[in-house]
């Protein structure tokens, strides 16, 4: 019987299911925490870069909801690196004018060579938008 087979293998399907659910909940929590932390860090950027960055982050996280486990591993590592870099830059910028602070970092040729054509196009558009003098986002901060 199936019960005999489970006990012979010392296999507990309910325990395995609970473990998988627990792992899934932990993963979702980790992704959500990373996403929220990045959006919080964006608050310290100039308002136009913040708007651009927030939209990009939202789009990328949404686009990767159904990614393969291998893609998720790479995705999370890169966004964790971004969070760490941005957090360091935000802390270094404390007390400085936004215009004197450089946010972001250059990508190595090795990293660029791992990107797909579509990703290179997205990066290029992002670079153009973030470096032009009159950015697409004309947002005014509240004067509180």
C-alpha positions as CSV (number, residue, x, y, z in Angstrom):
1,X,0.0,0.0,0.0
2,X,1.0,3.6,-0.4
3,X,1.1,4.1,3.4
4,X,3.5,1.1,3.7
5,X,5.7,2.6,1.0
6,X,5.8,6.0,2.7
7,X,6.8,4.4,6.0
8,X,9.3,2.2,4.3
9,X,11.0,5.2,2.8
10,X,10.5,7.3,6.0
11,X,8.8,9.8,3.7
12,X,6.4,12.2,5.2
13,X,4.5,14.1,2.4
14,X,2.9,16.5,4.8
15,X,6.2,17.5,6.3
16,X,7.7,18.0,2.8
17,X,4.7,20.2,1.8
18,X,5.0,22.3,5.0
19,X,8.7,22.7,4.3
20,X,8.1,23.8,0.7
21,X,5.4,26.3,1.8
22,X,7.7,27.6,4.5
23,X,10.5,28.1,2.0
24,X,8.2,29.8,-0.4
25,X,6.9,32.2,2.3
26,X,10.5,33.0,3.3
27,X,11.5,33.7,-0.3
28,X,8.5,36.0,-0.9
29,X,9.4,37.8,2.4
30,X,13.0,38.2,1.3
31,X,12.0,39.6,-2.1
32,X,9.4,42.0,-0.6
33,X,11.9,43.2,2.0
34,X,14.5,43.9,-0.7
35,X,12.0,45.7,-2.9
36,X,10.8,47.9,-0.1
37,X,14.3,48.7,1.1
38,X,15.3,49.8,-2.4
39,X,12.2,52.1,-2.6
40,X,13.1,53.6,0.8
41,X,16.7,54.3,-0.3
42,X,15.4,56.0,-3.5
43,X,13.8,58.6,-1.2
44,X,17.3,60.0,-0.7
45,X,17.9,60.6,-4.4
46,X,17.0,63.7,-6.4
47,X,13.3,63.6,-7.1
48,X,13.6,63.0,-10.8
49,X,16.0,60.1,-10.4
50,X,13.8,58.7,-7.6
51,X,10.8,58.7,-9.9
52,X,12.8,57.0,-12.7
53,X,14.3,54.5,-10.3
54,X,11.1,53.6,-8.6
55,X,9.4,52.9,-11.9
56,X,12.3,50.8,-13.1
57,X,12.4,48.8,-9.9
58,X,8.6,48.2,-10.0
59,X,8.8,47.1,-13.6
60,X,11.8,44.7,-13.1
61,X,10.3,43.0,-10.0
62,X,7.0,42.6,-11.8
63,X,8.7,41.3,-14.9
64,X,10.6,38.6,-12.9
65,X,7.6,37.2,-10.9
66,X,7.6,34.0,-13.0
67,X,11.4,33.7,-13.4
68,X,13.2,30.4,-13.3
69,X,15.0,29.5,-10.0
70,X,18.4,30.2,-11.8
71,X,17.1,33.6,-13.0
72,X,15.8,34.4,-9.5
73,X,19.2,33.6,-8.0
74,X,20.9,36.0,-10.3
75,X,18.2,38.6,-10.1
76,X,18.3,38.7,-6.3
77,X,22.1,38.9,-6.2
78,X,22.2,41.8,-8.5
79,X,19.4,43.7,-6.7
80,X,21.0,43.0,-3.3
81,X,24.3,44.4,-4.7
82,X,22.4,47.5,-6.0
83,X,20.8,47.9,-2.5
84,X,24.2,47.7,-0.8
85,X,25.8,50.2,-3.3
86,X,22.9,52.6,-3.0
87,X,22.9,52.4,0.8
88,X,26.6,53.2,0.9
89,X,26.1,56.1,-1.4
90,X,23.2,57.4,0.6
91,X,25.2,57.3,3.8
92,X,28.1,59.0,2.1
93,X,25.9,61.7,0.7
94,X,24.5,62.7,4.2
95,X,24.9,66.4,4.5
96,X,25.8,67.0,0.9
97,X,23.8,68.7,-1.8
98,X,22.1,66.2,-4.2
99,X,23.8,67.8,-7.2
100,X,27.3,66.9,-5.8
101,X,26.5,63.3,-5.2
102,X,26.9,60.6,-7.9
103,X,24.5,57.7,-7.5
104,X,25.1,54.4,-9.2
105,X,28.2,52.7,-10.4
106,X,29.8,51.7,-13.7
107,X,29.2,48.2,-15.0
108,X,32.2,46.1,-15.9
109,X,32.5,44.7,-19.4
110,X,32.2,41.2,-18.0
111,X,28.8,42.0,-16.5
112,X,27.7,43.7,-19.7
113,X,28.7,40.7,-21.7
114,X,26.3,38.6,-19.7
115,X,23.3,40.8,-20.5
116,X,20.8,39.9,-23.2
117,X,20.2,42.4,-26.1
118,X,16.9,43.6,-24.5
119,X,18.7,44.3,-21.2
120,X,21.4,46.3,-23.0
121,X,18.6,48.3,-24.7
122,X,16.9,49.0,-21.3
123,X,20.2,50.0,-19.7
124,X,21.0,52.4,-22.6
125,X,17.5,54.0,-22.4
126,X,17.9,54.3,-18.6
127,X,21.4,55.9,-19.0
128,X,20.1,58.4,-21.6
129,X,17.1,59.3,-19.4
130,X,19.2,59.7,-16.2
131,X,21.9,61.8,-17.8
132,X,20.0,64.3,-19.9
133,X,19.7,67.8,-18.5
134,X,15.9,68.0,-19.0
135,X,14.6,64.7,-17.8
136,X,11.3,63.2,-18.8
137,X,10.1,63.5,-15.2
138,X,9.3,67.1,-14.3
139,X,8.4,66.5,-10.6
140,X,8.5,69.2,-7.9
141,X,9.1,68.2,-4.3
142,X,6.6,69.4,-1.8
143,X,7.8,72.5,0.0
144,X,7.1,71.5,3.6
